[in-house]
């Protein structure tokens, strides 16, 4: 099995040993990953700690309908500037006066009124349904979605969410005081374990769809472990960065980078169901070296696309989440925190 295919893994023996203190046997695997009470408690925490909304450089600082000028060529309300003519520009947009003075063709740009919106993509595919600690990667993704949904609600920004699981499930656009709660209900659906080789949507297919769907000036927030990110993903994200502000948050379980020193440890791939023995120090060292290279490869692909990239563990609490995402400050995952790249 190749190193890249090993990324989607479940640690059965580790999971049983380390998850035992946190498991409530009364909760079914088919229960929502966050209860209504947990969603309400999280809202109270967010109300106390949520950072001020960071600025979006791809649109103005104004937040509400009719107050959001964005620089896009077209029939806008106010002339802003001219730039050199490019093939494909409409003839009627040529600045004839400037052309007469300079002898070169220029195209007029106008300032249009656009409303910013946010789109949150939450990955709940099989590799996210894993934990050796207090919560699944999928649960942390849901909490992060709530963090961003709360910010959008407080700023009066329309927000929608899509859940990438057995299929691509997209919500309506939410706005107003109920946006947070509706987003949280959408991302708290059950995440039971899945069978090896079970077909799931591909990240690239979803990105291509969003590339045609999202409006210029919007924010796209990606919450995932990015296990199927590849060179094609970088190409798609690079194209999307021309008209969107994209933020990617990679979610990790600490065991994915640091293997516990336990006797009889096995690694089971959810790709083919095979078990792999991790019995010696050299095997653990080899895996950790591969893991470091693997996650650095993800970071590099996102850097190439000029995407803001953050990394958080499943154990990061709201204080740590806020510190990393609002200020771009964090500690390495070995210290149970998060970090920003690029």
C-alpha positions in Angstrom: 0.0 0.0 0.0 1.4 3.4 -0.9 2.1 6.1 1.7 -0.5 8.4 0.3 -3.3 5.8 0.6 -2.4 5.2 4.3 -3.6 8.6 5.2 -7.2 7.5 5.6 -6.8 5.2 8.6 -8.5 3.9 11.7 -6.6 2.8 14.8 -8.8 0.1 16.2 -6.6 -1.1 19.1 -5.6 2.5 20.0 -9.1 3.7 19.7 -10.5 1.1 22.0 -7.9 1.8 24.7 -7.8 5.6 24.5 -11.4 6.4 23.8 -12.8 4.2 26.6 -12.8 7.0 29.3 -14.8 9.3 27.1 -17.4 6.9 25.6 -20.9 7.2 26.9 -22.4 3.8 26.1 -25.9 5.2 26.2 -25.2 7.3 23.1 -25.8 5.4 19.9 -23.4 5.8 17.0 -26.4 6.9 15.0 -27.1 9.8 17.4 -26.2 13.4 16.3 -22.5 14.2 17.0 -23.6 17.3 18.9 -26.8 17.4 21.0 -29.1 20.5 21.2 -27.8 21.2 24.7 -24.2 21.1 23.5 -25.0 23.4 20.6 -26.6 25.9 23.0 -23.7 25.7 25.5 -21.3 26.3 22.6 -23.2 29.4 21.6 -22.8 30.8 25.1 -19.0 30.2 24.9 -18.9 31.8 21.4 -20.8 34.8 22.7 -18.1 35.4 25.3 -15.0 34.7 23.2 -15.7 35.1 19.5 -13.2 37.4 17.9 -14.1 40.5 15.8 -14.8 39.7 12.2 -11.6 39.8 10.2 -11.6 41.9 7.0 -12.1 40.4 3.6 -9.5 42.0 1.2 -11.6 40.9 -1.8 -14.4 43.2 -0.9 -15.0 46.4 1.1 -15.3 46.7 4.9 -19.0 47.4 4.6 -21.1 44.4 5.6 -24.7 44.8 4.8 -26.9 44.8 1.7 -26.3 47.9 -0.5 -23.1 48.8 1.4 -20.6 46.4 -0.2 -18.8 47.9 -3.1 -16.6 45.4 -5.0 -14.2 46.1 -7.8 -15.5 44.1 -10.8 -15.8 45.2 -14.4 -19.3 45.8 -15.4 -22.3 48.1 -15.3 -21.8 49.5 -11.8 -23.0 52.6 -10.1 -19.7 54.6 -10.1 -16.7 54.7 -12.4 -13.5 53.8 -10.4 -10.5 53.6 -12.7 -9.2 52.3 -16.0 -6.7 49.5 -16.8 -5.0 48.4 -20.0 -7.4 46.8 -22.5 -7.4 43.0 -22.4 -8.7 40.6 -25.2 -12.3 39.8 -24.4 -13.2 43.2 -22.8 -16.4 44.8 -24.1 -15.8 47.5 -26.7 -18.4 49.7 -25.0 -16.2 49.8 -21.9 -13.2 51.3 -23.6 -12.1 54.7 -22.2 -11.9 56.6 -25.5 -10.8 59.9 -23.9 -7.8 58.2 -22.3 -7.1 56.3 -25.5 -7.0 59.6 -27.4 -4.5 61.1 -24.9 -2.2 58.1 -24.6 -2.6 56.3 -27.9 -3.3 53.0 -26.0 -6.6 51.2 -25.3 -7.9 51.2 -21.7 -11.0 49.6 -20.2 -13.2 51.3 -17.7 -13.8 49.6 -14.3 -16.8 50.3 -12.2 -17.6 49.8 -8.6 -20.6 47.4 -8.2 -22.8 46.8 -5.2 -22.4 43.2 -4.1 -23.2 41.5 -0.9 -20.6 39.2 0.7 -21.7 35.7 1.7 -20.0 32.9 3.4 -19.9 29.2 2.4 -18.7 26.6 4.9 -17.7 23.2 3.5 -17.6 20.5 6.3 -16.0 17.2 5.6 -17.7 14.3 7.3 -16.4 11.5 5.1 -15.0 8.3 6.5 -11.5 9.6 7.4 -13.1 12.3 9.5 -15.0 9.8 11.6 -12.0 8.9 13.7 -10.6 9.8 17.1 -8.2 8.5 19.8 -9.1 11.4 22.1 -12.2 13.2 23.3 -14.0 13.7 20.1 -14.1 12.8 16.4 -12.4 14.9 13.8 -16.0 15.3 12.3 -17.2 16.7 15.7 -14.3 19.3 15.7 -15.3 20.2 12.1 -18.9 20.8 13.3 -17.6 23.0 16.1 -15.4 25.0 13.7 -18.4 25.5 11.4 -20.3 26.9 14.4 -17.4 29.3 15.1 -17.6 30.7 11.6 -21.4 30.6 11.5 -21.5 32.6 14.8 -19.2 35.3 13.3 -21.4 35.6 10.2 -24.5 35.8 12.3 -23.1 38.6 14.4 -22.0 40.5 11.3 -25.3 40.1 9.5 -23.7 38.1 6.7 -25.6 35.5 4.8 -24.1 32.0 5.3 -24.7 28.6 4.0 -23.1 25.2 4.7 -22.5 22.0 2.8 -21.8 18.7 4.4 -19.6 16.3 2.5 -20.5 12.8 3.7 -22.2 9.9 1.8 -23.2 12.6 -0.6 -22.9 16.4 -1.0 -25.6 18.0 1.2 -26.1 21.7 0.8 -28.2 23.9 3.0 -30.2 27.0 2.0 -28.7 30.4 2.8 -29.2 31.4 6.4 -29.3 35.0 7.6 -30.4 36.6 10.9 -30.5 35.5 14.5 -31.2 31.8 13.7 -28.2 31.3 11.3 -26.0 29.7 13.9 -28.5 27.2 15.2 -29.6 26.2 11.7 -26.0 25.7 10.6 -25.2 23.6 13.7 -28.2 21.4 13.1 -27.1 20.8 9.6 -23.5 19.7 10.6 -24.4 17.7 13.7 -25.9 14.7 11.8 -24.7 11.2 12.9 -21.3 10.1 11.7 -21.3 6.3 12.2 -18.2 4.3 11.1 -18.2 3.4 7.4 -17.1 0.3 5.6 -13.8 0.0 3.7 -14.0 1.0 0.0 -17.5 2.6 0.5 -17.9 5.2 -2.3 -17.8 8.9 -1.2 -17.8 12.2 -3.0 -14.3 13.5 -4.1 -13.1 16.9 -2.9 -12.1 18.0 -6.5 -15.6 17.4 -7.8 -17.1 19.5 -5.1 -14.6 22.3 -5.6 -15.3 22.4 -9.3 -19.0 22.7 -8.6 -18.4 25.5 -6.1 -16.2 27.3 -8.6 -19.3 27.8 -10.8 -21.7 28.4 -7.9 -20.1 30.9 -5.6 -20.4 34.6 -6.2 -17.3 36.9 -6.5 -16.2 38.4 -3.2 -17.6 35.5 -1.1 -15.7 33.6 1.5 -15.1 29.9 1.2 -14.2 28.0 4.4 -12.9 24.4 4.1 -12.9 22.2 7.2 -11.3 18.8 6.5 -8.3 16.5 6.9 -7.7 17.0 3.1 -6.9 13.3 2.6 -7.7 13.5 -1.1 -6.1 16.9 -1.8 -3.8 16.6 -4.9 -2.2 18.8 -7.6 -5.5 19.2 -9.4 -7.0 20.5 -6.2 -4.2 23.2 -6.1 -5.1 24.2 -9.7 -8.8 24.5 -8.9 -8.2 26.5 -5.7 -5.8 28.8 -7.5 -8.5 29.7 -10.0 -11.0 30.2 -7.2 -8.7 32.5 -5.3 -9.1 35.0 -8.1 -12.6 35.9 -7.0 -13.0 34.3 -3.5 -11.3 34.5 -0.1 -10.5 30.9 0.9 -9.6 29.6 4.3 -8.6 26.0 4.9 -8.5 24.4 8.3 -6.9 21.0 8.5 -8.2 18.9 11.5 -5.9 16.2 12.9 -6.0 13.6 15.6 -2.7 13.6 17.5 -2.2 9.9 16.8 -2.0 10.6 13.1 1.4 12.3 13.7 2.6 10.7 16.9 2.1 7.0 17.4 1.6 5.8 21.0 4.2 3.3 22.3 1.8 0.4 22.9 2.3 -3.3 22.6 0.4 -5.0 19.8 -0.5 -1.8 18.0 -2.2 -2.2 14.7 -3.0 0.2 11.9 -6.1 -0.6 9.9 -6.7 1.1 6.6 -10.2 2.1 5.7 -9.1 1.9 2.0 -8.7 -1.9 1.9 -9.4 -3.1 5.4 -5.9 -4.6 5.9 -4.1 -4.5 9.2 -0.5 -3.2 9.6 1.6 -4.1 12.6 3.5 -1.2 14.3 5.5 -3.3 16.6 9.0 -1.7 16.8 10.5 1.7 17.4 11.9 1.7 13.8 8.4 1.1 12.4 6.9 3.9 14.6 9.8 6.2 13.5 9.2 5.4 9.9 5.5 6.1 10.1 6.0 9.4 11.9 8.6 10.5 9.3 6.1 9.6 6.5 3.3 11.5 8.4 5.4 14.6 8.7 6.1 14.5 4.9 2.5 13.8 4.1 1.1 16.8 6.1 3.8 19.1 4.8 2.8 18.0 1.3 -0.8 19.1 2.0 0.5 22.5 3.4 2.6 23.0 0.3 -0.3 22.3 -2.1 -2.4 24.9 -0.3 0.5 27.4 -0.2 0.8 27.0 -4.0 -2.9 28.0 -4.3 -2.3 31.0 -2.0 -4.9 29.7 0.4 -4.9 30.7 4.1 -4.1 27.5 5.9 -4.6 26.6 9.6 -4.0 23.4 11.5 -5.9 22.3 14.6 -6.1 19.1 16.7 -9.3 17.5 17.8 -8.4 18.5 21.4 -8.2 22.2 20.6 -10.8 24.0 22.8 -12.6 27.2 21.8 -9.9 29.5 23.3 -7.2 27.8 21.2 -9.5 27.8 18.1 -10.1 31.5 18.5 -6.4 32.2 19.0 -5.3 30.3 15.9 -8.1 31.4 13.6 -8.4 35.1 14.6 -4.8 35.9 15.0 -3.0 33.3 13.0 -1.0 32.4 16.1 -0.5 28.8 17.4 1.8 26.1 18.6 2.8 22.9 16.9 0.4 20.0 17.2 2.8 18.2 19.5 1.8 20.8 22.1 -1.9 20.1 21.5 -2.6 23.3 19.8 -2.8 24.5 16.2 -0.8 26.5 13.7 -1.1 28.6 10.6 0.9 28.3 7.5 1.6 30.8 4.8 
